[in-house]
Amino acid sequence: MTSPSRSGHRRRALRRTVLIALPPAAVVSAAWVALESPRGGSTRAVVVVLLAIAPVLARRLAVRGALFAVAAVLVARIAFGASLVHPARLAVRTATGFRDGFLAFYDNKVPFDPRLHTDMRSVVLVAVFAFTAALALAVASRRPIAAVLAVLLGAGWPATLAGPAGGLARGVAILLAVLVVLAGLTTTRRAPLVAAPVAAALALAALLVSSSSAIAKGELVGWQSWDFYNAPAAPVSVSYAWDAQYEGLRFPSKRTTVLEIKAPPTALYWRAALLDVFGADRWSEGPALDADLLEPAAARDRKNWIRQDVTVGALIDTHLVAGDTPVSFAAGDAPVVRPSPGTMYLPAGLTRGLRYTAWSYAPQPKPAALQRSPAVYPRALTRPGATLDVWPGVTAPAYGVPDRVRRLTAVLDAHPEIVRYAPLEKAALTVAKRARSPYAAAVSLEAWFRTRGGFTYTSHPAVFSEAPLVGFVVQTREGYCQYFAGAMALMLRYLGVPARVAVGFSSGTYDAKRGVWTVTDHEAHAWVEAWFRGYGWLPFDPTPSAGRPERGRLGAPYSAASPRFDLRLTGIDVPVGPPLQPSQSSHRHGEGDATPGSRGTRPAPAAAASGGHGSLLGLLALALAAALVGIAATKLAVRRMRYISRDPRRVAAACRQELADFLLDQHIDAARSATLHELGALVRDELAVDPDRFVAAATAARFGPPAGARPAARVARRELRALMRVVRARLTFRERARGLVSLRSLGFAP
């Protein structure tokens, strides 16, 4: 039985421990919280300090250790927000959050905004807990030197991060905290008598020391020079790929990760902003429109939402990015601005490590369902200044209205300032002349741009100063995503279908194990959104896959950009469209063709004279034809020679090389060491054809048991021929001809 005197002594000892530990703990906590601006974590810091001190009140070491473990779990919950119900998730979240927050101190200046850098704020709370716990243990063990070291390191480290401003006040506070520890843990009765003069001496010393260059420059610890990791890539801007500019693109040679998005595997495009105003020959971001609110009832049901947990990487921008079409954001306490539904931005700019959650409504209607969507549009879409304007103050009549073409011609004839866009209007009417619904018109244009119209992706097209999009459609048919998206959206408006340009990123690369999409700066992209009754705004991607730097794609089955799309099953007949126009003429809308003036283009050649000139041209044409035939014959001979072998392994290798050569001739580059599975993935991604049967047969012939290799080789050749037939059917005549005479597979690739 414990005597009353011993029990009273223990209570006095515990009270003394708390009284000695609290003042320096407050100094340590204040030093770390001072790194935040605005300061909103003081209440949680107080709770963390109390959790760090409470375990030392236990007398037995085992109980004290258990209490520290419980306190550490509670602090992890407070700091990182993970659930206590799932310990494994809590541990992972704590470890990754602490790592990211600690490294974020290398990349961001202090004081930092805790509303943006939640992991940095979490590290601050962990540091407060760790140093306060060490201080409390040292005080409870009556070890003054250890307690002083805990105070100096716990409060001195954040003081060096904060810089010289307020250094004197911090120095005095730290030295007074040290004095409290020394005075409280000194057993002599004379300690209180000397406390006052010692405090004055320490304050004077702090004043003198704070004037030294090391303290004034924040170099006492120099922690930034500690190389815990390789610095991440510098933040990059992708505004060059989002602004509607047509002077050419130059992507950096090195890919930089700008976003990591935890989301389902369904491929989405990640939208950052909307360009819904066309004027001055380019698309631009306009003010919020009532049309932005026009989403179907299903979009308001949270069961239909797709959640994305976004982590910002090395991205310089202000827009919060989310899957198309965003309906809600949760950015914690970040000072974000939401000018319209589906759009949110951070005026101060995104910073590395910023985390937020977005929810999107991304319906996946089948083509047949969209075919039935009626051309009935709310006034918010069709009124002047909304989503049918083809120029400021010029509104096209909506799809399906009586005498729409005649009314459109009258409207455009009243505005001679845009007569140069007549060829674009005519091209839209020609391509969609067989369309019987707004969806048929949209997918006809999309398929025309992607495959049927002879368009080519290039980052450096010829620039037409007067009307870049008109020159792109009727003369060069070469451009990049801003050209394709801008032209299709404007042509849809000429057809009376509400449309706009969206900018952001294509889907990126999906890691199935982590459930995370990795998005780089090379995925910066522009595409089209069109409005359909019952579904709202739906994305379409008119940019061809071949040649463009990003590898993302749409997953929706209604879009020609999706691998699940089959134009033949829609019943929609997409014509080849109008031919290229090499010359310029002037006319009214709806009459002949007109093309804008251009910069750096050559005039059409004059008709050749008869006689000797005609004979020379005929001879040159004959020589050119012979050369092309010779190239095709050489490629055929090389291909046939590879199959002159009875070894099934060599036959399988020949099949693989034939497929690789075909892709190379179509300007789809693959590594020389690419495996059959990697080549198959390129066929699936770039040409939207399933190669699995060929890949399986060729793999069995090349790597399978010898007994089954020979029949597998025969199957591989048969499947390759079938695969080639399907692929060639997907290509335009121009693409097939170009591949036939390409020298790339003969080793002349650039």
C-alpha positions in Angstrom: 0.0 0.0 0.0 1.4 3.4 -1.0 1.8 5.9 1.8 0.2 9.3 1.7 3.6 11.0 1.7 4.9 9.1 -1.3 1.6 9.7 -3.2 1.8 13.4 -2.5 5.4 13.5 -3.6 4.5 11.8 -6.9 1.7 14.3 -7.6 4.1 17.2 -6.9 6.7 15.6 -9.3 4.1 15.2 -12.1 2.9 18.8 -11.5 6.5 20.0 -11.7 7.0 18.1 -14.9 4.0 19.7 -16.6 4.9 23.2 -15.4 8.5 22.9 -16.6 7.6 21.4 -20.0 4.7 23.6 -21.0 6.5 27.0 -21.5 9.3 25.6 -23.8 6.8 23.4 -25.5 4.8 26.5 -26.3 7.9 28.2 -27.7 8.6 25.1 -29.9 5.0 25.0 -31.2 5.0 28.8 -31.9 8.2 28.5 -33.9 6.8 25.9 -36.2 3.3 27.5 -36.6 5.1 30.7 -37.5 6.0 29.1 -40.8 2.4 29.3 -41.9 0.6 32.3 -43.3 -2.3 32.7 -42.7 -2.0 31.0 -39.4 -4.9 28.7 -38.9 -3.4 25.7 -37.2 -2.9 27.1 -33.6 -5.8 25.1 -32.1 -4.5 21.8 -33.5 -1.0 22.6 -32.4 -2.2 23.1 -28.9 -4.0 19.7 -29.0 -0.8 18.1 -30.4 1.3 19.6 -27.6 -1.1 18.2 -24.9 -1.0 14.8 -26.6 2.8 14.9 -26.5 3.0 15.8 -22.8 0.2 13.6 -21.5 2.1 10.2 -21.7 4.8 11.3 -19.4 2.3 11.5 -16.6 2.3 7.7 -16.5 4.7 6.2 -14.0 5.4 2.8 -15.6 7.5 2.8 -18.7 5.3 0.2 -20.5 2.2 2.3 -19.9 4.1 5.4 -21.0 5.2 3.7 -24.2 1.6 2.5 -24.9 0.3 6.0 -24.4 2.9 7.5 -26.7 1.8 5.0 -29.4 -1.8 6.0 -29.0 -0.9 9.7 -29.0 1.2 9.2 -32.2 -1.8 7.5 -34.0 -4.1 10.4 -32.9 -1.6 13.0 -34.1 -1.3 11.2 -37.5 -5.1 11.3 -37.7 -5.1 15.0 -36.9 -2.3 15.8 -39.2 -3.0 13.7 -42.3 -6.7 13.1 -42.0 -6.7 9.4 -42.6 -9.3 7.1 -41.0 -8.4 5.2 -37.8 -10.7 2.4 -39.0 -8.1 1.4 -41.6 -4.6 1.2 -39.9 -2.8 0.2 -43.1 -4.2 3.2 -45.0 -3.4 5.5 -42.1 0.2 4.2 -42.1 0.6 4.6 -45.9 -1.0 8.1 -45.9 1.2 9.2 -43.0 4.4 8.0 -44.6 3.7 9.4 -48.1 2.2 12.6 -46.7 5.3 13.2 -44.4 7.6 12.5 -47.3 5.9 14.8 -49.7 5.5 17.5 -47.1 9.1 17.4 -46.0 10.4 17.6 -49.6 7.9 20.4 -50.3 10.0 22.6 -48.0 12.7 22.4 -50.6 10.4 23.6 -53.3 8.4 26.4 -51.6 9.1 29.5 -49.7 8.1 30.1 -46.2 5.8 31.3 -44.8 3.7 28.9 -46.8 -0.1 28.9 -47.2 -1.4 25.9 -45.3 -4.6 25.9 -47.3 -2.6 25.0 -50.4 0.2 22.9 -48.9 -1.7 20.6 -46.6 1.2 18.1 -46.4 3.6 20.9 -45.2 1.1 21.8 -42.5 1.0 18.1 -41.5 4.8 18.0 -41.2 4.6 21.1 -39.0 2.2 19.2 -36.6 4.4 16.1 -36.6 7.4 18.2 -35.8 5.6 19.9 -32.9 4.6 16.5 -31.6 8.1 14.9 -32.0 10.1 17.7 -30.4 7.5 18.3 -27.6 7.5 14.6 -26.8 11.3 14.5 -26.7 11.3 17.6 -24.4 8.6 16.1 -22.1 10.5 12.8 -21.8 13.7 14.6 -20.9 12.0 16.8 -18.3 10.2 13.7 -16.8 13.6 11.9 -16.6 15.2 15.0 -15.0 17.8 15.3 -17.8 18.5 19.0 -18.3 21.0 18.7 -21.2 18.7 16.5 -23.3 15.8 18.9 -22.6 17.9 21.9 -23.6 18.9 20.2 -26.8 15.2 19.4 -27.6 14.4 23.1 -27.1 17.3 24.4 -29.2 16.7 21.9 -32.1 12.9 22.0 -31.9 12.6 25.8 -31.9 15.9 26.7 -33.7 15.2 24.6 -36.8 12.0 26.4 -37.9 13.7 29.7 -36.8 16.3 29.2 -39.5 13.6 28.4 -42.1 11.7 31.6 -41.3 14.7 33.9 -42.1 16.0 37.0 -40.3 12.7 38.8 -39.9 11.7 38.7 -36.2 14.9 36.9 -35.3 15.5 38.8 -32.1 12.1 37.9 -30.7 12.5 34.3 -31.6 16.0 34.2 -30.1 14.9 35.7 -26.8 12.0 33.3 -26.6 14.2 30.3 -27.2 16.8 31.4 -24.6 14.1 32.1 -22.1 12.7 28.6 -22.7 16.2 27.2 -22.1 16.4 29.2 -18.9 13.0 27.8 -17.7 14.3 24.2 -18.3 17.6 24.8 -16.5 15.9 26.6 -13.6 13.2 24.0 -13.2 15.5 21.0 -13.3 18.1 22.5 -11.0 17.9 21.0 -7.5 19.6 23.9 -5.7 17.3 26.3 -3.8 19.3 29.3 -5.1 18.2 28.8 -8.7 15.2 31.2 -8.4 17.4 33.9 -7.0 19.7 33.9 -10.0 17.0 33.4 -12.6 16.4 37.1 -13.2 20.0 38.2 -13.8 20.6 35.2 -15.9 17.5 35.9 -18.0 18.7 39.5 -18.6 22.1 38.2 -19.6 20.6 35.7 -22.0 18.4 38.4 -23.6 21.4 40.7 -24.1 23.3 37.8 -25.6 20.4 37.2 -28.0 20.5 40.8 -29.1 24.3 40.6 -29.8 24.1 37.2 -31.5 21.2 38.2 -33.7 23.4 40.8 -35.4 25.8 38.2 -36.7 25.8 37.4 -40.4 25.0 33.7 -39.8 21.9 34.4 -37.9 20.8 37.3 -40.0 21.0 35.3 -43.2 19.3 32.2 -41.7 22.4 30.1 -42.2 22.9 28.7 -38.7 21.8 25.3 -39.8 21.8 25.6 -43.6 19.4 22.7 -43.8 18.6 23.4 -47.5 22.0 22.1 -48.5 21.2 18.7 -47.0 20.7 16.5 -50.1 17.9 14.1 -49.1 16.7 13.7 -52.7 17.2 14.8 -56.2 15.4 18.0 -56.8 12.2 17.4 -58.9 11.8 18.8 -62.4 11.2 22.6 -62.6 7.5 23.5 -63.0 6.4 24.0 -66.6 3.7 25.9 -68.3 1.5 24.4 -71.0 -0.2 27.6 -72.0 1.4 27.4 -75.4 -0.8 24.3 -76.1 -3.9 25.9 -74.6 -3.9 29.3 -76.1 -5.6 29.4 -79.5 -2.5 30.4 -81.3 -1.5 29.0 -84.7 2.2 30.0 -85.1 3.5 26.5 -84.3 4.3 24.4 -81.2 7.5 23.1 -79.7 7.1 20.6 -77.0 10.1 20.1 -74.6 12.2 17.1 -75.4 11.9 15.9 -71.8 8.5 14.9 -70.4 7.6 16.5 -67.1 4.9 15.0 -64.9 2.3 17.8 -64.2 -0.5 15.8 -62.6 -1.2 12.5 -60.8 -4.9 11.6 -60.7 -6.3 8.7 -58.8 -9.4 7.8 -60.8 -11.2 4.8 -62.4 -9.5 3.3 -65.5 -12.0 4.8 -67.9 -10.1 7.2 -70.1 -11.2 10.8 -69.7 -9.8 14.1 -70.9 -8.8 16.4 -68.1 -10.3 19.8 -68.6 -8.8 23.0 -67.4 -10.6 25.8 -69.2 -13.2 26.5 -71.9 -12.7 28.7 -75.0 -16.2 29.6 -76.0 -15.7 33.0 -77.8 -14.6 33.1 -81.4 -13.3 36.5 -82.6 -10.2 38.1 -84.1 -9.7 34.8 -85.9 -9.1 32.7 -82.8 -10.9 31.1 -79.8 -10.6 32.7 -76.4 -11.9 32.2 -72.8 -15.0 34.3 -72.3 -17.1 35.2 -69.3 -19.4 32.7 -67.6 -22.5 31.8 -69.6 -25.9 30.4 -68.6 -25.1 27.6 -71.1 -22.5 26.3 -68.6 -25.4 25.4 -66.2 -27.2 23.2 -68.8 -26.5 19.8 -67.6 -29.1 17.0 -67.5 -30.8 15.8 -64.3 -28.5 12.8 -64.2 -25.6 15.1 -63.7 -27.0 16.3 -60.4 -27.2 12.7 -59.0 -24.0 12.0 -57.1 -24.3 8.3 -58.0 -23.4 9.2 -61.5 -20.3 11.2 -60.6 -16.7 10.0 -61.1 -14.3 10.9 -58.3 -10.7 12.1 -59.0 -8.1 12.7 -56.3 -5.7 15.1 -58.0 -2.1 15.8 -56.9 -0.4 18.7 -58.7 3.1 18.2 -59.9 5.3 20.6 -61.9 2.5 22.6 -63.4 2.5 26.4 -63.7 -1.2 27.5 -64.1 -4.1 28.8 -62.2 -6.9 26.4 -63.3 -7.9 23.3 -61.3 -8.0 20.4 -63.7 -10.7 17.7 -63.7 -12.2 15.1 -65.9 -14.6 16.3 -68.6 -17.3 17.4 -67.5 -16.5 18.7 -64.0 -19.5 19.2 -61.7 -17.9 19.7 -58.2 -14.6 20.5 -56.5 -13.3 20.1 -53.0 -10.0 21.9 -52.4 -10.1 22.1 -48.6 -9.3 25.6 -47.3 -7.5 26.7 -50.5 -8.6 30.2 -51.6 -10.1 29.1 -54.9 -12.5 31.0 -57.2 -15.4 29.4 -59.0 -16.5 31.7 -61.8 -18.9 29.2 -63.3 -20.0 25.6 -62.7 -17.3 23.2 -63.8 -14.6 25.8 -63.7 -12.4 26.6 -60.7 -9.0 28.4 -60.4 -6.5 29.5 -57.8 -5.5 33.1 -58.4 -2.2 32.6 -56.6 -1.4 29.7 -58.9 -1.1 26.0 -58.5 1.8 24.7 -56.4 3.6 21.4 -56.3 2.0 19.0 -53.9 -1.5 20.7 -53.9 -4.2 18.1 -53.5 -7.8 18.4 -54.3 -10.8 16.3 -55.2 -13.0 16.7 -58.2 -16.1 15.0 -59.4 -17.2 14.7 -63.0 -20.2 13.7 -64.9 -19.0 11.7 -67.9 -21.9 9.8 -69.6 -21.1 7.0 -72.1 -24.0 7.0 -74.5 -24.0 4.7 -77.5 -24.2 6.2 -81.0 -27.8 5.0 -81.5 -28.9 6.9 -78.3 -27.3 10.2 -79.5 -28.8 9.7 -83.0 -32.2 9.9 -81.2 -31.3 13.1 -79.3 -33.5 15.8 -80.8 -32.3 19.2 -82.1 -34.2 21.1 -79.4 -32.0 23.7 -77.7 -32.6 26.0 -74.7 -32.5 29.7 -75.3 -29.3 29.9 -73.2 -27.5 28.1 -76.0 -29.0 29.8 -79.0 -29.3 33.5 -78.1 -26.7 36.0 -79.3 -23.5 35.9 -77.3 -23.8 32.2 -76.5 -22.7 29.0 -78.2 -23.8 29.6 -81.7 -21.9 32.8 -82.4 -19.5 32.4 -85.3 -18.2 35.9 -84.8 -19.0 38.6 -82.2 -22.5 39.8 -83.0 -23.1 37.1 -85.6 -25.2 34.2 -84.5 -25.9 31.1 -86.7 -29.5 29.7 -86.7 -29.9 26.5 -84.7 -29.8 23.0 -86.3 -33.2 21.9 -87.5 -34.9 25.3 -87.9 -36.9 25.8 -91.1 -34.8 27.2 -94.1 -31.7 27.1 -91.9 -29.2 27.3 -94.8 -31.0 30.2 -96.4 -31.3 32.1 -93.1 -27.6 31.4 -92.4 -26.6 32.8 -95.8 -28.6 35.9 -95.1 -27.0 36.4 -91.7 -23.5 36.0 -93.0 -24.1 38.1 -96.1 -25.0 40.9 -93.8 -21.5 40.7 -92.3 -18.9 41.1 -95.0 -16.1 41.3 -92.4 -16.2 37.4 -92.2 -16.6 36.7 -95.9 -13.3 34.9 -95.7 -14.9 32.2 -93.6 -17.2 31.2 -96.4 -15.1 28.2 -97.4 -15.3 26.9 -93.8 -19.1 27.2 -93.9 -19.3 25.4 -97.2 -16.9 22.6 -96.0 -19.2 22.1 -93.0 -22.3 21.8 -95.2 -20.5 19.4 -97.6 -19.2 17.1 -94.9 -22.5 17.0 -93.0 -24.8 17.0 -96.0 -26.0 13.5 -95.3 -26.4 14.0 -91.6 -29.9 13.6 -90.2 -29.2 14.6 -86.6 -26.8 16.9 -84.6 -24.9 13.8 -83.5 -24.5 12.6 -87.1 -23.2 16.1 -88.0 -20.7 16.1 -85.1 -19.3 12.6 -85.7 -19.1 13.2 -89.4 -16.9 16.2 -88.8 -14.9 14.3 -86.2 -14.3 11.3 -88.5 -13.5 13.6 -91.4 -10.8 15.3 -89.5 -9.4 12.1 -88.1 -9.4 9.8 -91.0 -11.5 10.7 -94.1 -10.4 14.1 -95.0 -6.6 13.6 -95.5 -5.5 15.7 -92.6 -2.1 15.3 -91.1 -0.8 16.3 -87.6 2.2 18.6 -87.6 3.5 21.0 -85.0 4.8 23.5 -87.6 2.1 24.0 -90.3 2.0 26.9 -92.8 0.5 29.9 -91.2 -2.4 31.8 -92.9 -2.4 35.3 -91.4 -5.9 36.3 -92.7 -7.9 33.3 -91.4 -5.7 30.4 -90.1 -8.6 28.0 -89.6 -9.8 28.5 -93.2 -6.4 27.9 -94.6 -6.0 24.8 -92.5 -9.3 23.3 -93.8 -9.2 24.2 -97.5 -5.5 24.5 -98.3 -3.0 22.7 -96.1 -4.9 20.2 -94.0 -1.9 20.2 -91.7 -1.9 21.4 -88.1 -2.1 20.5 -84.4 -4.8 20.2 -81.9 -5.8 23.9 -81.8 -6.3 23.8 -85.5 -8.4 20.6 -85.4 -10.5 21.6 -82.4 -10.9 25.2 -83.4 -12.0 24.3 -86.9 -14.5 21.6 -85.8 -16.1 23.7 -83.2 -16.6 26.6 -85.6 -17.9 24.3 -88.3 -20.4 22.8 -85.8 -21.6 26.3 -85.0 -22.1 27.0 -88.7 -24.2 23.8 -88.8 -26.3 25.1 -85.9 -24.9 22.7 -83.2 -23.8 24.4 -79.9 -20.1 23.8 -79.6 -17.0 25.2 -77.9 -13.3 24.3 -77.5 -12.0 22.7 -74.3 -8.4 22.8 -73.3 -6.5 20.7 -70.7 -4.8 17.3 -71.1 -5.6 14.0 -72.8 -5.9 11.0 -70.5 -2.2 10.1 -70.0 -0.8 6.8 -68.8 -2.7 4.6 -66.3 -1.1 2.5 -63.6 -3.5 -0.3 -62.8 -1.7 -1.3 -59.6 -1.9 2.2 -58.1 -5.1 3.2 -59.9 -3.4 6.5 -60.9 -3.3 8.4 -64.2 0.1 10.0 -64.8 -0.2 13.2 -67.0 2.8 14.9 -68.5 3.2 18.3 -70.2 3.2 16.4 -73.5 -0.4 15.5 -72.9 -1.5 19.1 -73.2 -4.4 19.1 -75.6 -7.4 20.9 -77.1 -10.7 19.2 -78.1 -14.3 20.0 -78.8 -17.4 19.9 -76.6 -20.9 19.7 -78.2 -24.2 19.9 -76.4 -26.9 17.2 -76.8 -30.3 17.2 -75.1 -30.5 14.5 -72.4 -26.7 14.3 -72.1 -25.3 17.9 -71.8 -21.8 18.7 -73.0 -19.9 15.8 -74.6 -16.3 15.8 -75.7 -15.2 15.0 -79.2 -11.5 14.8 -80.4 -10.9 15.6 -84.1 -7.1 15.4 -83.9 -5.7 12.3 -85.5 -3.7 10.0 -83.3 -0.7 9.5 -85.7 2.1 11.9 -85.1 0.9 13.9 -82.1 3.0 13.8 -78.9 0.3 12.8 -76.5 -1.0 9.2 -76.3 -4.3 9.7 -74.5 -7.7 8.9 -76.0 -11.3 9.2 -75.2 -13.0 6.2 -73.8 -16.6 7.1 -74.7 -18.1 4.8 -77.4 -19.8 7.6 -79.3 -16.6 9.4 -80.4 -14.5 8.5 -83.4 -11.5 8.9 -81.1 -12.5 5.9 -79.0 -11.1 2.5 -79.7 -14.7 1.2 -79.1 -16.1 3.3 -82.0 -17.0 1.7 -85.3 -18.3 4.2 -87.9 -19.9 1.4 -89.9 -22.1 0.4 -87.1 -23.5 3.9 -86.8 -25.0 3.9 -90.3 -23.5 7.4 -90.8 -22.0 8.1 -94.3 -19.1 10.5 -94.1 -18.2 11.9 -97.5 -14.6 12.7 -98.4 -15.5 16.4 -98.3 -14.5 19.3 -100.6 -11.1 19.1 -102.4 -8.2 21.3 -101.5 -8.3 24.8 -103.0 -4.9 26.1 -104.2 -6.2 29.6 -105.2 -8.1 32.5 -103.8 -11.4 34.0 -105.0 -14.1 36.3 -103.6 -17.7 35.5 -103.4 -20.7 35.5 -101.2 -21.5 32.9 -98.5 -23.0 29.8 -100.0 -21.7 30.4 -103.5 -18.3 29.4 -104.7 -15.2 28.5 -102.7 -12.9 31.1 -101.3 -9.6 30.8 -99.6 -7.8 33.3 -97.5 -4.5 35.0 -98.2 -1.6 33.2 -96.7 1.9 33.8 -95.6 4.7 31.7 -97.1 2.5 29.9 -99.7 3.2 29.6 -103.4 0.8 30.5 -106.1 -0.7 27.8 -108.2 1.5 26.9 -111.1 0.5 28.1 -114.6 -0.7 25.7 -117.1 2.3 24.0 -118.9 2.9 24.8 -122.4 2.4 22.2 -125.1 5.1 20.7 -127.3 8.6 20.1 -125.8 7.5 21.1 -122.3 4.7 18.5 -122.4 7.1 15.8 -123.5 9.6 16.6 -120.8 6.9 16.6 -118.1 5.6 13.3 -119.5 9.1 11.8 -119.3 9.6 13.0 -115.7 6.2 11.6 -114.7 7.1 8.2 -116.3 10.5 8.2 -114.4 8.7 9.1 -111.1 6.2 6.3 -111.6 9.0 3.8 -112.3 10.8 4.9 -109.2 7.7 4.5 -107.1 7.0 1.0 -108.6 10.7 0.1 -107.9 10.3 1.1 -104.2 7.2 -0.9 -103.8 8.7 -3.9 -105.6 11.9 -3.7 -103.4 9.8 -3.7 -100.2 7.8 -6.6 -101.4 10.9 -8.6 -102.3 12.5 -7.9 -98.9 9.4 -9.0 -97.1 9.1 -12.2 -99.2 12.7 -13.1 -98.6 12.2 -13.1 -94.8 9.7 -15.9 -95.2 12.0 -18.2 -97.1 12.6 -20.5 -94.2 11.1 -23.6 -92.7 12.1 -22.5 -89.2 8.8 -21.4 -87.5 10.9 -19.2 -85.2 12.2 -17.2 -88.2 8.7 -17.1 -89.7 7.4 -15.6 -86.5 10.2 -13.1 -86.5 9.4 -12.2 -90.1 5.7 -11.6 -89.1 6.9 -9.3 -86.3 9.2 -7.4 -88.7 6.5 -7.0 -91.3 4.1 -5.5 -88.8 6.9 -3.2 -87.4 7.8 -2.1 -91.0 4.1 -1.3 -91.7 3.8 0.8 -88.6 7.0 2.6 -89.5 5.7 3.4 -93.0 2.6 4.9 -91.4 4.8 7.2 -89.3 4.0 5.2 -86.1 7.4 4.8 -84.5 8.3 1.8 -82.4 11.5 0.9 -80.8 13.7 -1.5 -82.7 13.6 -3.9 -79.7 9.8 -3.6 -79.4 8.2 -6.9 -78.5 5.1 -8.4 -80.2 3.0 -7.2 -77.3 4.4 -3.7 -77.5 3.7 -3.6 -81.3 0.2 -4.9 -80.6 -0.4 -2.1 -78.1 0.6 0.5 -80.7 -1.8 -1.1 -83.2 -4.6 -0.9 -80.6 -3.8 2.6 -79.5 -3.0 4.3 -82.8 -5.2 2.4 -85.2 -8.0 1.2 -83.0 -7.7 -2.4 -84.2 -7.6 -5.5 -82.0 -4.3 -7.4 -82.7 -4.6 -10.0 -79.9 -5.1 -13.1 -82.1 -2.1 -12.3 -84.2 0.1 -11.5 -81.1 -0.9 -14.7 -79.4 -0.2 -16.9 -82.5 3.2 -15.2 -83.3 4.3 -15.4 -79.6 3.4 -19.1 -79.6 5.4 -19.7 -82.8 8.4 -17.8 -81.6 8.6 -18.7 -78.0 6.3 -21.7 -77.5 7.1 -25.4 -77.3 8.8 -26.7 -80.5 6.0 -29.2 -81.2 3.4 -26.5 -81.6 5.6 -23.8 -83.2 5.1 -24.8 -86.9 1.2 -24.8 -86.8 1.4 -21.6 -84.7 3.6 -20.0 -87.4 1.0 -20.8 -90.1 -1.7 -19.3 -87.9 0.4 -16.2 -87.3 0.8 -15.5 -91.0 -2.9 -16.0 -91.6 -3.8 -13.7 -88.6 -1.3 -11.1 -89.8 -2.9 -11.0 -93.3 -6.4 -10.6 -91.6 -5.0 -7.9 -89.3 -3.5 -6.0 -92.3 -6.8 -6.1 -94.2 -8.7 -4.6 -91.3 -6.0 -1.9 -90.7 -5.8 -0.9 -94.4 -9.6 -0.6 -94.5 -9.3 2.0 -91.7 -6.8 4.1 -93.6 -7.5 6.6 -96.3 -6.3 6.1 -99.8 -3.7 8.8 -99.3 -2.3 7.0 -96.2 -2.2 3.6 -97.9 -0.3 5.1 -100.9 2.1 7.0 -98.7 2.9 3.8 -96.8 3.3 1.8 -100.0 6.2 4.0 -101.3 7.6 5.1 -97.9 11.3 4.5 -97.5 11.2 4.5 -93.7 11.0 0.7 -93.5 14.1 0.4 -95.8 16.2 2.2 -93.2 15.7 5.8 -94.5 13.7 7.0 -91.4 14.8 10.4 -90.2 
